[in-house]
């Protein structure tokens, strides 16, 4: 678990950097405080912001894979560091700006390929799910029962992720056009989350049912 301690340190520090950048962006585009309708960032600056977001994901992915040979342990590391980073991003924003006012405050989560918009509670629930899945898989691996996923299960995870992303982006066009968000697609979000958790439980049960593996566990 030592690797996860250092992943936590990295994620918390990375979250502060992300929050600091957002503080500056809000001072520039929302001097009166962040609120909807959205302010449209000029094209060249929008490309820089999109590049920064992609670079952040690459850094989180690389950090999660350190100390592994890829496969499920590498993906679990990414899930863990992403989840901790995302939660502490909001912790730091609360400390620096006193924002969000509540877990139901609306936020812009991501910009690729269109803006992802949702109440803060939604990405936090996703992050908690990612952290739980990563920790559970690491504990099983340490006990000689590594988590494995078939191609079909990976496809199921991808489908669950797409449903969650769709709930974030469903009304993006209208909100970019100036509409203030009022209703989140909670039903669609819940289906995606439920599918992902069901696949996780299935994978955990299968791992517990397999014979204990001796020797290196993270091949």
N, CA and C of each residue as an Amber inpcrd file, in Angstrom:
protein
   657
   0.8220000  -1.2110000   0.0000000   0.0000000   0.0000000   0.0000000
   0.8580000   1.2640000   0.0000000   2.1900000   1.0880000   0.1120000
   3.0540000   2.2720000   0.1210000   2.8750000   3.0940000  -1.1520000
   2.6890000   2.4050000  -2.2710000   2.4880000   3.1170000  -3.5430000
   1.2490000   4.0090000  -3.4630000   0.2150000   3.5360000  -2.8000000
  -1.0130000   4.3180000  -2.7100000  -0.8490000   5.5370000  -1.8040000
   0.0300000   5.4350000  -0.8180000   0.3230000   6.6070000   0.0140000
   0.9320000   7.7090000  -0.8470000   1.8950000   7.3420000  -1.6790000
   2.5400000   8.3370000  -2.5370000   1.6100000   8.8240000  -3.6420000
   0.7410000   7.9500000  -4.1310000  -0.2630000   8.3960000  -5.0970000
  -1.2000000   9.4250000  -4.4660000  -1.5220000   9.2400000  -3.1950000
  -2.3710000  10.2050000  -2.5000000  -1.6670000  11.5440000  -2.3690000
  -0.3980000  11.5100000  -1.9960000   0.3760000  12.7580000  -1.8910000
   0.3960000  13.4800000  -3.2320000   0.6760000  12.7290000  -4.2940000
   0.7060000  13.3310000  -5.6320000  -0.6450000  13.9210000  -5.9990000
  -1.7220000  13.1670000  -5.7620000  -3.0580000  13.6050000  -6.1600000
  -3.4830000  14.8550000  -5.4110000  -3.1930000  14.9280000  -4.1090000
  -3.5770000  16.1040000  -3.3230000  -2.8160000  17.3330000  -3.7980000
  -1.5110000  17.1690000  -4.0650000  -0.7240000  18.2930000  -4.5670000
  -1.1800000  18.7100000  -5.9600000  -1.4660000  17.7310000  -6.8110000
  -1.9470000  18.0210000  -8.1640000  -3.2930000  18.7410000  -8.1070000
  -4.1220000  18.3610000  -7.1600000  -5.4210000  19.0110000  -7.0060000
  -5.2540000  20.4780000  -6.6380000  -4.2570000  20.7710000  -5.8140000
  -4.0190000  22.1830000  -5.4640000  -3.6180000  22.9790000  -6.7030000
  -2.7320000  22.4160000  -7.5190000  -2.3330000  23.0970000  -8.7490000
  -3.5410000  23.3660000  -9.6410000  -4.3920000  22.3530000  -9.7860000
  -5.5860000  22.5020000 -10.6170000  -6.5020000  23.5870000 -10.0540000
  -6.7020000  23.5780000  -8.7350000  -7.5600000  24.5750000  -8.1100000
  -6.9710000  25.9720000  -8.2630000  -5.6480000  26.0960000  -8.1460000
  -5.0090000  27.4070000  -8.2870000  -5.2190000  27.9660000  -9.6890000
  -5.0960000  27.1160000 -10.7030000  -5.3290000  27.5640000 -12.0760000
  -6.7690000  28.0410000 -12.2420000  -7.7090000  27.2990000 -11.6670000
  -9.1220000  27.6760000 -11.7740000  -9.3890000  28.9920000 -11.0460000
  -8.7130000  29.2300000  -9.9330000  -8.8540000  30.5150000  -9.2420000
  -8.4780000  31.6580000 -10.1740000  -7.3590000  31.5210000 -10.8780000
  -6.9200000  32.5660000 -11.8120000  -7.8900000  32.7110000 -12.9790000
  -8.3720000  31.5830000 -13.5130000  -9.3160000  31.6460000 -14.6240000
 -10.6060000  32.3520000 -14.2180000 -11.0620000  32.0900000 -13.0140000
 -12.2960000  32.7330000 -12.5620000 -12.0930000  34.2300000 -12.3190000
 -10.9220000  34.6060000 -11.8290000 -10.6410000  36.0320000 -11.6800000
 -10.6520000  36.7230000 -13.0350000 -10.2100000  35.9980000 -14.0730000
 -10.1270000  36.5790000 -15.4150000 -11.4890000  36.6420000 -16.0830000
 -12.2600000  35.5420000 -16.0130000 -13.5080000  35.4640000 -16.7730000
 -14.7660000  35.6590000 -15.9230000 -14.6400000  35.4640000 -14.6070000
 -15.7940000  35.6290000 -13.7190000 -15.3830000  36.4650000 -12.5010000
 -15.0240000  37.7230000 -12.7200000 -14.5280000  38.5510000 -11.6020000
 -15.5480000  38.7130000 -10.4750000 -16.8180000  38.5540000 -10.7760000
 -17.8420000  38.6510000  -9.7510000 -18.1630000  37.3310000  -9.0870000
 -17.4240000  36.2770000  -9.4570000 -17.6920000  34.9380000  -8.9440000
 -18.2850000  34.0550000 -10.0250000 -17.9450000  32.7700000 -10.0040000
 -18.3950000  31.8660000 -11.0560000 -19.8900000  31.6390000 -10.9700000
 -20.5470000  31.7710000 -12.1220000 -21.9680000  31.5060000 -12.2170000
 -22.3340000  31.2820000 -13.6730000 -23.5130000  30.7540000 -13.9020000
 -24.0440000  30.5970000 -15.2490000 -24.9060000  31.8010000 -15.5660000
 -25.0790000  32.1750000 -16.8450000 -24.6280000  31.4900000 -18.0630000
 -23.1150000  31.5610000 -18.2380000 -22.6080000  30.6240000 -19.0430000
 -21.1750000  30.5150000 -19.2550000 -20.6250000  31.6960000 -20.0370000
 -19.4020000  32.0670000 -19.6850000 -18.6360000  33.0160000 -20.4850000
 -17.8410000  32.2070000 -21.5040000 -17.9640000  32.5230000 -22.7610000
 -17.2610000  31.7850000 -23.8210000 -15.8110000  32.2550000 -23.8990000
 -14.8820000  31.3330000 -23.6840000 -13.4560000  31.6560000 -23.7470000
 -13.0370000  31.7870000 -25.2030000 -12.2550000  32.8270000 -25.5570000
 -11.7900000  32.9770000 -26.9410000 -11.0710000  31.7350000 -27.4410000
 -11.1360000  31.5030000 -28.7730000 -10.6550000  30.2700000 -29.3740000
  -9.2580000  29.8510000 -28.9930000  -8.2650000  30.7480000 -29.1200000
  -6.8800000  30.3720000 -28.8270000  -6.7030000  30.0250000 -27.3590000
  -7.3470000  30.7740000 -26.4810000  -7.2350000  30.4970000 -25.0510000
  -7.9910000  29.2200000 -24.6770000  -9.0890000  28.9640000 -25.3740000
  -9.8290000  27.7250000 -25.1350000  -8.9770000  26.5140000 -25.4950000
  -8.2140000  26.6110000 -26.5880000  -7.3370000  25.5120000 -26.9850000
  -6.2530000  25.2660000 -25.9330000  -5.7390000  26.3370000 -25.3510000
  -4.7300000  26.1940000 -24.2890000  -5.3390000  25.4810000 -23.0890000
  -6.5620000  25.8540000 -22.7290000  -7.2310000  25.2300000 -21.5880000
  -7.5300000  23.7630000 -21.8660000  -7.9640000  23.4480000 -23.0810000
  -8.2100000  22.0490000 -23.4420000  -6.9070000  21.2520000 -23.3630000
  -5.8200000  21.8370000 -23.8630000  -4.5170000  21.1760000 -23.7860000
  -4.0860000  20.9370000 -22.3520000  -4.3710000  21.9050000 -21.4740000
  -4.0240000  21.7350000 -20.0620000  -4.8120000  20.5860000 -19.4450000
  -6.0810000  20.4810000 -19.7750000  -6.9010000  19.4050000 -19.2260000
  -6.4140000  18.0350000 -19.7010000  -6.0730000  17.9430000 -20.9820000
  -5.5610000  16.6720000 -21.5120000  -4.2350000  16.3200000 -20.8530000
  -3.3620000  17.3280000 -20.6660000  -2.0770000  17.0960000 -20.0100000
  -2.2760000  16.6200000 -18.5760000  -3.2690000  17.1580000 -17.8880000
  -3.5660000  16.7230000 -16.5220000  -3.9410000  15.2470000 -16.4960000
  -4.8020000  14.8340000 -17.4300000  -5.1970000  13.4230000 -17.4800000
  -4.0010000  12.5200000 -17.7760000  -3.1140000  12.9610000 -18.6690000
  -1.9230000  12.1670000 -18.9850000  -1.0430000  12.0130000 -17.7510000
  -0.8850000  13.0970000 -16.9950000  -0.0700000  13.0390000 -15.7730000
  -0.6840000  12.0900000 -14.7450000  -2.0030000  12.1300000 -14.5940000
  -2.6640000  11.2320000 -13.6520000  -2.5310000   9.7790000 -14.1000000
  -2.6800000   9.5500000 -15.4100000  -2.5320000   8.2010000 -15.9600000
  -1.1140000   7.6830000 -15.7360000  -0.1190000   8.5150000 -16.0050000
   1.2750000   8.0960000 -15.8330000   1.5810000   7.8060000 -14.3680000
   1.0910000   8.6540000 -13.4680000   1.3370000   8.4420000 -12.0390000
   0.6970000   7.1440000 -11.5670000  -0.5070000   6.8650000 -12.0300000
  -1.1930000   5.6490000 -11.6120000  -0.5070000   4.3780000 -12.0650000
   0.2050000   4.4350000 -13.1780000   0.8550000   3.2470000 -13.7190000
   2.2540000   3.0220000 -13.1400000   2.8120000   4.0100000 -12.4570000
   4.1550000   3.8510000 -11.9030000   4.1710000   2.7130000 -10.8830000
   5.2100000   1.9030000 -10.9590000   5.3450000   0.7880000 -10.0270000
   4.5610000  -0.4460000 -10.4280000   3.9540000  -0.4450000 -11.6150000
   3.2180000  -1.6170000 -12.0940000   3.7180000  -1.9790000 -13.4840000
   3.2670000  -3.1280000 -13.9600000   3.5610000  -3.5250000 -15.3430000
   2.3350000  -3.3690000 -16.2210000   1.4650000  -2.4290000 -15.8380000
   0.2790000  -2.1570000 -16.6350000  -0.8610000  -3.0770000 -16.2540000
  -1.7540000  -3.3180000 -17.2040000  -2.8990000  -4.1760000 -16.9430000
  -3.8180000  -3.5760000 -15.8900000  -4.5140000  -4.4600000 -15.1580000
  -5.4650000  -3.9910000 -14.1640000  -4.8150000  -3.1840000 -13.0380000
  -3.6340000  -3.5980000 -12.4900000  -3.0300000  -2.7990000 -11.4230000
  -2.7270000  -1.3620000 -11.8630000  -2.2800000  -1.1980000 -13.1140000
  -2.0190000   0.1460000 -13.6110000  -3.2820000   0.9660000 -13.7370000
  -4.3620000   0.3250000 -14.2030000  -5.6360000   1.0310000 -14.3360000
  -6.2100000   1.3580000 -12.9600000  -6.0420000   0.4430000 -12.0070000
  -6.5150000   0.6970000 -10.6500000  -5.7760000   1.8870000 -10.0370000
  -4.4800000   1.9700000 -10.2960000  -3.7210000   3.1170000  -9.7990000
  -4.2260000   4.4200000 -10.3800000  -4.5410000   4.3970000 -11.6670000
  -5.1000000   5.6030000 -12.3000000  -6.4480000   5.9590000 -11.6830000
  -7.3100000   4.9710000 -11.4740000  -8.6110000   5.2430000 -10.8720000
  -8.4520000   5.8860000  -9.4950000  -7.5130000   5.3520000  -8.7150000
  -7.3180000   5.8750000  -7.3630000  -6.8170000   7.3170000  -7.3910000
  -5.7720000   7.5720000  -8.1680000  -5.1960000   8.9150000  -8.1710000
  -6.1720000   9.9160000  -8.7810000  -6.9460000   9.5170000  -9.7800000
  -7.9480000  10.3960000 -10.3650000  -9.0150000  10.7500000  -9.3340000
  -9.5050000   9.7270000  -8.6090000 -10.5580000   9.9700000  -7.6320000
 -10.1120000  10.9010000  -6.5160000  -8.9150000  10.6580000  -5.9650000
  -8.4050000  11.5170000  -4.8910000  -8.1710000  12.9310000  -5.4080000
  -7.5960000  13.0410000  -6.6020000  -7.3540000  14.3620000  -7.2030000
  -8.6600000  15.1310000  -7.3740000  -9.6850000  14.4850000  -7.8830000
 -10.9330000  15.1770000  -8.1670000 -11.6150000  15.6540000  -6.8820000
 -11.6150000  14.8180000  -5.8490000 -12.2380000  15.2090000  -4.5890000
 -11.4730000  16.3690000  -3.9480000 -10.1570000  16.2760000  -3.9220000
  -9.3810000  17.3350000  -3.2810000  -9.3540000  18.6130000  -4.1130000
  -9.6170000  18.4970000  -5.4020000  -9.7970000  19.7090000  -6.2170000
 -10.9130000  20.5640000  -5.6290000 -12.0260000  19.9490000  -5.2700000
 -13.1340000  20.7000000  -4.6770000 -12.8240000  21.1130000  -3.2440000
 -12.0680000  20.2900000  -2.5230000 -11.6520000  20.6810000  -1.1730000
 -10.8170000  21.9580000  -1.2190000  -9.8730000  22.0140000  -2.1610000
  -9.0210000  23.2010000  -2.2810000  -9.8130000  24.4130000  -2.7600000
 -10.7490000  24.2220000  -3.6900000 -11.5730000  25.3550000  -4.1290000
 -12.4060000  25.9030000  -2.9720000 -12.8930000  25.0150000  -2.1320000
 -13.6540000  25.4560000  -0.9640000 -12.7610000  26.2580000  -0.0250000
 -11.5210000  25.7950000   0.1480000 -10.5940000  26.4960000   1.0350000
 -10.1650000  27.8450000   0.4590000  -9.9680000  27.9030000  -0.8540000
  -9.4490000  29.1150000  -1.4830000 -10.5310000  30.1310000  -1.8160000
 -11.7070000  29.6420000  -2.2230000 -12.7570000  30.5380000  -2.7140000
 -14.0600000  30.4700000  -1.9110000 -14.1690000  29.4960000  -1.0120000
 -15.4480000  29.2840000  -0.3540000 -16.4930000  28.7190000  -1.3000000
 -16.0390000  28.0800000  -2.3690000 -16.9130000  27.5120000  -3.4030000
 -16.5670000  26.0370000  -3.5500000 -17.5180000  25.1610000  -3.7570000
 -18.9490000  25.3700000  -4.0370000 -19.7570000  25.6100000  -2.7630000
 -20.9040000  26.2630000  -2.9400000 -21.7690000  26.5380000  -1.7950000
 -22.3620000  25.2520000  -1.2310000 -22.6330000  24.2690000  -2.0970000
 -23.1640000  22.9730000  -1.6700000 -22.7840000  21.9250000  -2.6970000
 -23.0790000  20.6770000  -2.3940000 -22.7800000  19.5890000  -3.3250000
 -23.6750000  19.6220000  -4.5590000 -24.7280000  20.4170000  -4.5160000
 -25.6220000  20.5250000  -5.6690000 -25.3160000  21.7500000  -6.5210000
 -24.2360000  22.4620000  -6.2010000 -23.8010000  23.5800000  -7.0320000
 -23.3220000  23.0660000  -8.3860000 -23.7310000  23.7330000  -9.4470000
 -23.3470000  23.3040000 -10.7940000 -21.9160000  23.7210000 -11.1100000
 -21.2330000  22.8750000 -11.8900000 -19.8450000  23.1520000 -12.2650000
 -19.5900000  22.6860000 -13.6910000 -18.5660000  23.2540000 -14.3010000
 -18.0610000  22.7730000 -15.5900000 -16.9170000  21.8190000 -15.2790000
 -17.0710000  20.5530000 -15.6190000 -16.1170000  19.5370000 -15.2170000
 -14.9710000  19.3790000 -16.1960000 -15.2490000  19.5140000 -17.4810000
 -14.2830000  19.1860000 -18.5180000 -14.7560000  19.8310000 -19.8010000
 -13.8520000  19.9640000 -20.7710000 -14.2140000  20.6690000 -22.0060000
 -14.0970000  19.8270000 -23.2620000 -13.6760000  18.5590000 -23.1430000
 -13.3960000  17.7410000 -24.3210000 -14.3990000  16.5940000 -24.4190000
 -15.0710000  16.3970000 -25.5650000 -15.0610000  17.2310000 -26.7710000
 -16.0340000  18.3990000 -26.6860000 -16.9250000  18.3460000 -25.6840000
 -17.8500000  19.4440000 -25.3940000 -17.8210000  19.6450000 -23.8810000
 -18.3240000  20.7650000 -23.3760000 -18.3270000  20.9610000 -21.9240000
 -19.1290000  19.8900000 -21.1820000 -18.5440000  19.3890000 -20.0930000
 -19.2220000  18.4670000 -19.1930000 -19.7580000  19.3000000 -18.0310000
 -21.0580000  19.2400000 -17.7900000 -21.6740000  20.1100000 -16.8010000
 -22.5490000  19.2730000 -15.8760000 -22.3770000  19.4650000 -14.5610000
 -23.1340000  18.6680000 -13.5940000 -23.0240000  19.2990000 -12.2160000
 -23.9280000  18.9540000 -11.3110000 -23.7390000  19.3310000  -9.9060000
 -22.4730000  18.6750000  -9.3540000 -21.8160000  19.3300000  -8.4330000
 -20.5560000  18.8370000  -7.8760000 -20.7060000  17.4300000  -7.3060000
 -21.8690000  17.1050000  -6.7890000 -22.0890000  15.7860000  -6.1950000
 -21.8140000  14.6600000  -7.1800000 -22.1550000  14.8470000  -8.4580000
 -22.0090000  13.7730000  -9.4410000 -20.5540000  13.3460000  -9.6220000
 -19.6120000  14.2540000  -9.9260000 -18.2270000  13.7960000 -10.0630000
 -17.6430000  13.2650000  -8.7620000 -18.1020000  13.7550000  -7.6130000
 -17.6020000  13.2340000  -6.3490000 -18.0540000  11.7870000  -6.1610000
 -19.2960000  11.4760000  -6.5260000 -19.7660000  10.0870000  -6.4500000
 -18.9430000   9.1870000  -7.3580000 -18.6470000   9.6630000  -8.5540000
 -17.8030000   8.8940000  -9.4680000 -16.4260000   8.6640000  -8.8490000
 -15.8580000   9.7050000  -8.2710000 -14.5220000   9.6000000  -7.6830000
 -14.5020000   8.6240000  -6.5160000 -15.5200000   8.6600000  -5.6750000
 -15.5970000   7.7080000  -4.5660000 -15.6910000   6.2720000  -5.0830000
 -16.4350000   6.0770000  -6.1610000 -16.5430000   4.7480000  -6.7670000
 -15.1970000   4.2790000  -7.2920000 -14.4630000   5.1780000  -7.9370000
 -13.1470000   4.8320000  -8.4730000 -12.1730000   4.4680000  -7.3630000
 -12.1810000   5.2480000  -6.2890000 -11.2860000   4.9710000  -5.1640000
 -11.6280000   3.6230000  -4.5360000 -12.9150000   3.3740000  -4.3240000
 -13.3310000   2.1070000  -3.7390000 -12.9300000   0.9140000  -4.5820000
 -13.1160000   1.0260000  -5.9030000 -12.7490000  -0.0700000  -6.7990000
 -11.2450000  -0.3190000  -6.7720000 -10.4660000   0.7560000  -6.7640000
  -9.0140000   0.6170000  -6.7710000  -8.5080000  -0.0190000  -5.4840000
  -9.0120000   0.4400000  -4.3500000  -8.5660000  -0.1000000  -3.0640000
  -8.9720000  -1.5710000  -2.9190000 -10.2060000  -1.8970000  -3.3180000
 -10.6610000  -3.2840000  -3.2250000  -9.7890000  -4.2040000  -4.0730000
  -9.4640000  -3.7730000  -5.2870000  -8.6450000  -4.6120000  -6.1600000
  -7.2320000  -4.7670000  -5.6150000  -6.7030000  -3.6970000  -4.9910000
  -5.3570000  -3.7700000  -4.4300000  -5.3220000  -4.7280000  -3.2370000
  -6.3380000  -4.6860000  -2.3950000  -6.3980000  -5.5780000  -1.2390000
  -6.4810000  -7.0350000  -1.6950000  -7.3260000  -7.2960000  -2.6890000
  -7.4330000  -8.6620000  -3.2050000  -6.1120000  -9.1250000  -3.8050000
  -5.4490000  -8.2400000  -4.5520000  -4.1630000  -8.6080000  -5.1310000
  -3.1410000  -8.9430000  -4.0650000  -3.1260000  -8.1670000  -2.9850000
  -2.1790000  -8.4130000  -1.8970000  -2.4640000  -9.7370000  -1.1970000
  -3.7000000 -10.2190000  -1.2850000  -4.0750000 -11.4790000  -0.6540000
  -3.9960000 -12.6590000  -1.6170000  -3.4040000 -12.4220000  -2.7830000
  -3.2110000 -13.5110000  -3.7280000  -4.3940000 -13.7980000  -4.6090000
  -5.3440000 -12.8630000  -4.6850000  -6.5160000 -13.0440000  -5.5430000
  -6.6990000 -11.8020000  -6.4190000  -5.7910000 -11.6160000  -7.3720000
  -5.8620000 -10.4050000  -8.2000000  -7.1390000 -10.3320000  -9.0200000
  -7.6290000  -9.1230000  -9.1840000  -8.8320000  -8.8940000  -9.9820000
  -8.4740000  -8.9970000 -11.4550000  -9.2940000  -9.7160000 -12.2170000
  -9.0950000  -9.8380000 -13.6570000 -10.3900000  -9.4520000 -14.3580000
 -10.2490000  -8.9410000 -15.5790000 -11.4390000  -8.5290000 -16.3350000
 -11.3500000  -9.0800000 -17.7510000 -12.4450000  -9.6530000 -18.2270000
 -12.5090000 -10.1520000 -19.5970000 -12.7360000  -8.9840000 -20.5510000
 -12.6310000  -9.2690000 -21.8390000 -12.8960000  -8.2280000 -22.8370000
 -14.3260000  -7.7150000 -22.6960000 -15.2640000  -8.6380000 -22.4790000
 -16.6500000  -8.2260000 -22.3190000 -16.8480000  -7.3270000 -21.1110000
 -16.1350000  -7.6250000 -20.0250000 -16.2570000  -6.7980000 -18.8190000
 -15.6410000  -5.4160000 -19.0340000 -14.5110000  -5.3700000 -19.7470000
 -13.9290000  -4.0630000 -20.0830000 -14.9030000  -3.2540000 -20.9390000
 -15.5630000  -3.9200000 -21.8730000 -16.5520000  -3.2210000 -22.6960000
 -17.7140000  -2.7170000 -21.8460000 -18.1090000  -3.5140000 -20.8610000
 -19.1680000  -3.0890000 -19.9600000 -18.7650000  -1.8730000 -19.1490000
 -17.5220000  -1.8590000 -18.6800000 -17.0160000  -0.6950000 -17.9520000
 -17.0170000   0.5320000 -18.8550000 -16.5850000   0.3380000 -20.1090000
 -16.5810000   1.4600000 -21.0580000 -17.9910000   1.9810000 -21.2910000
 -18.9640000   1.0580000 -21.4210000 -20.3540000   1.4750000 -21.6210000
 -20.8700000   2.2530000 -20.4200000 -20.5250000   1.7980000 -19.2090000
 -20.9400000   2.5120000 -18.0000000 -20.3490000   3.9180000 -17.9810000
 -19.0750000   4.0210000 -18.3530000 -18.4390000   5.3290000 -18.3920000
 -19.0850000   6.2560000 -19.4020000 -19.4420000   5.6980000 -20.5580000
 -20.0870000   6.5130000 -21.5900000 -21.4540000   7.0240000 -21.1300000
 -22.1910000   6.2040000 -20.3950000 -23.4810000   6.6500000 -19.8720000
 -23.3120000   7.8110000 -18.8980000 -22.3130000   7.7060000 -18.0450000
 -22.0500000   8.7900000 -17.0960000 -21.6350000  10.0600000 -17.8360000
 -20.7570000   9.9100000 -18.8210000 -20.3270000  11.0680000 -19.6040000
 -21.5070000  11.6830000 -20.3470000 -22.3810000  10.8390000 -20.8630000
 -23.5660000  11.3420000 -21.5620000 -24.4460000  12.1590000 -20.6250000
 -24.5590000  11.7370000 -19.3660000 -25.3510000  12.5130000 -18.4060000
 -24.7210000  13.8900000 -18.1640000 -23.3930000  13.9750000 -18.2870000
 -22.7000000  15.2500000 -18.1030000 -22.8400000  16.1710000 -19.3210000
 -22.9750000  15.5790000 -20.4940000 -22.9090000  16.3660000 -21.7390000
 -24.2430000  16.5000000 -22.4610000 -25.2950000  15.9090000 -21.9210000
 -26.5900000  15.8490000 -22.6060000 -27.0840000  17.2290000 -23.0260000
 -26.9680000  18.2020000 -22.1490000 -27.4990000  19.5440000 -22.4240000
 -26.4070000  20.5600000 -22.7380000 -25.2180000  20.0810000 -23.1330000
 -24.0800000  20.9800000 -23.3230000 -24.3540000  22.0630000 -24.3580000
 -24.9660000  21.6970000 -25.4760000 -25.1910000  22.6610000 -26.5450000
 -26.0540000  23.8230000 -26.0630000 -27.1430000  23.5150000 -25.3520000
 -28.0390000  24.5560000 -24.8710000 -27.3620000  25.4330000 -23.8170000
 -26.5630000  24.8110000 -22.9470000 -25.9110000  25.5760000 -21.8860000
 -24.8180000  26.4640000 -22.4540000 -24.0770000  25.9630000 -23.4340000
 -23.0910000  26.8100000 -24.1100000 -23.7880000  27.9710000 -24.8070000
 -25.0100000  27.7330000 -25.2790000 -25.7810000  28.7860000 -25.9300000
 -26.3580000  29.8190000 -24.9870000 -26.1700000  29.6300000 -23.6850000
 -26.5980000  30.6490000 -22.7430000 -27.6290000  30.2080000 -21.7230000
 -28.0970000  28.9510000 -21.8240000 -29.1100000  28.4970000 -20.8680000
 -28.4750000  28.1780000 -19.5230000 -29.1450000  28.5230000 -18.4600000
 -28.6870000  28.2110000 -17.1080000 -29.1530000  26.7980000 -16.7600000
 -28.2540000  25.8980000 -16.3420000 -28.6600000  24.5180000 -16.0440000
 -29.5530000  24.4480000 -14.8120000 -30.5740000  23.6260000 -14.8890000
 -31.5010000  23.4540000 -13.7730000 -31.7460000  21.9930000 -13.4390000
 -31.7760000  21.1300000 -14.4500000 -32.0920000  19.7140000 -14.2330000
 -30.9570000  18.8370000 -14.7410000 -30.4120000  18.0240000 -13.8460000
 -29.3610000  17.0800000 -14.2240000 -29.9830000  15.7390000 -14.5850000
 -29.3690000  15.0170000 -15.5020000 -29.8620000  13.7030000 -15.9360000
 -29.4600000  12.6310000 -14.9160000 -30.0720000  12.7240000 -13.7390000
 -29.7010000  11.8060000 -12.6650000 -30.0090000  10.3570000 -13.0100000
 -31.1030000  10.1020000 -13.7160000 -31.4710000   8.7230000 -14.0560000
 -30.3980000   8.0870000 -14.9430000 -29.9480000   8.8070000 -15.9530000
 -28.9010000   8.3080000 -16.8420000 -27.6050000   8.0980000 -16.0740000
 -27.2810000   9.0450000 -15.2220000 -26.0860000   8.9290000 -14.3850000
 -26.1700000   7.6950000 -13.5010000 -27.3350000   7.4670000 -12.8920000
 -27.5030000   6.3370000 -11.9780000 -27.3560000   5.0080000 -12.6950000
 -27.8480000   4.9170000 -13.9220000 -27.7110000   3.6780000 -14.6910000
 -26.2400000   3.3720000 -14.9480000 -25.4790000   4.3900000 -15.3500000
 -24.0550000   4.1940000 -15.5880000 -23.3130000   3.7770000 -14.3270000
 -23.5930000   4.4530000 -13.2150000 -22.9560000   4.1160000 -11.9460000
 -23.3330000   2.6990000 -11.5100000 -24.6150000   2.3570000 -11.6320000
 -25.0770000   1.0310000 -11.2130000 -24.4260000  -0.0710000 -12.0410000
 -24.2930000   0.1440000 -13.3450000 -23.6560000  -0.8460000 -14.2090000
 -22.1940000  -1.0420000 -13.8120000 -21.4930000   0.0620000 -13.5730000
 -20.0890000  -0.0290000 -13.1830000 -19.9330000  -0.7660000 -11.8550000
 -20.7780000  -0.4600000 -10.8780000 -20.6860000  -1.1070000  -9.5750000
 -21.0570000  -2.5870000  -9.6620000 -22.0290000  -2.9010000 -10.5100000
 -22.4050000  -4.3110000 -10.6860000 -21.2440000  -5.1110000 -11.2770000
 -20.5570000  -4.5400000 -12.2500000 -19.4050000  -5.2120000 -12.8440000
 -18.2740000  -5.3610000 -11.8330000 -18.1120000  -4.3510000 -10.9800000
 -17.0810000  -4.4360000  -9.9410000 -17.3950000  -5.5680000  -8.9680000
 -18.6230000  -5.6280000  -8.4980000 -19.0120000  -6.6880000  -7.5590000
 -18.8260000  -8.0590000  -8.1990000 -19.2010000  -8.1770000  -9.4630000
 -19.0160000  -9.4490000 -10.1600000 -17.5360000  -9.8140000 -10.2160000
 -16.6940000  -8.8460000 -10.5270000 -15.2670000  -9.1150000 -10.6000000
 -14.6780000  -9.4850000  -9.2510000 -15.1160000  -8.8140000  -8.1880000
 -14.6240000  -9.1200000  -6.8460000 -15.0350000 -10.5280000  -6.4210000
 -16.2730000 -10.9000000  -6.7130000 -16.7480000 -12.2450000  -6.3500000
 -15.9750000 -13.3130000  -7.1230000 -15.6970000 -13.0490000  -8.3960000
 -14.9380000 -14.0150000  -9.1880000 -13.5180000 -14.1610000  -8.6540000
 -12.9160000 -13.0420000  -8.2440000 -11.5600000 -13.0900000  -7.6970000
 -11.5180000 -13.8800000  -6.3990000 -12.5220000 -13.6960000  -5.5450000
 -12.5720000 -14.4230000  -4.2800000 -12.7990000 -15.9170000  -4.4940000
 -13.4670000 -16.2650000  -5.5980000 -13.7600000 -17.6740000  -5.8740000
 -12.5710000 -18.4140000  -6.4690000 -11.6050000 -17.6800000  -7.0240000
 -10.4430000 -18.3400000  -7.6450000  -9.4430000 -18.7760000  -6.5770000
  -8.6380000 -19.8090000  -6.8730000  -7.5950000 -20.2300000  -5.9320000
  -6.5850000 -19.1100000  -5.7140000  -6.0080000 -19.0830000  -4.5500000
  -4.9960000 -18.0860000  -4.2030000  -3.7870000 -18.2370000  -5.1090000
  -3.2480000 -17.1190000  -5.5800000  -2.0740000 -17.1190000  -6.4550000
  -0.8520000 -16.8650000  -5.6100000   0.1670000 -17.7000000  -5.7740000
   1.4200000 -17.5210000  -5.0420000   2.4220000 -16.7980000  -5.9360000
   3.3080000 -16.0170000  -5.3370000   4.3390000 -15.3280000  -6.1030000
   3.8510000 -13.9770000  -6.5630000   4.5360000 -13.3860000  -7.6060000
   4.1840000 -12.0720000  -8.1010000   2.7280000 -12.0140000  -8.5250000
   2.0120000 -10.9630000  -8.0930000   0.5700000 -10.9070000  -8.3180000
   0.1680000  -9.9240000  -9.3750000   1.0620000  -9.0490000  -9.7660000
   0.6530000  -7.9620000 -10.6650000   1.2970000  -8.1170000 -12.0320000
   1.0760000  -9.2320000 -12.6670000   1.6390000  -9.4590000 -13.9900000
   0.8310000  -8.8100000 -15.0550000
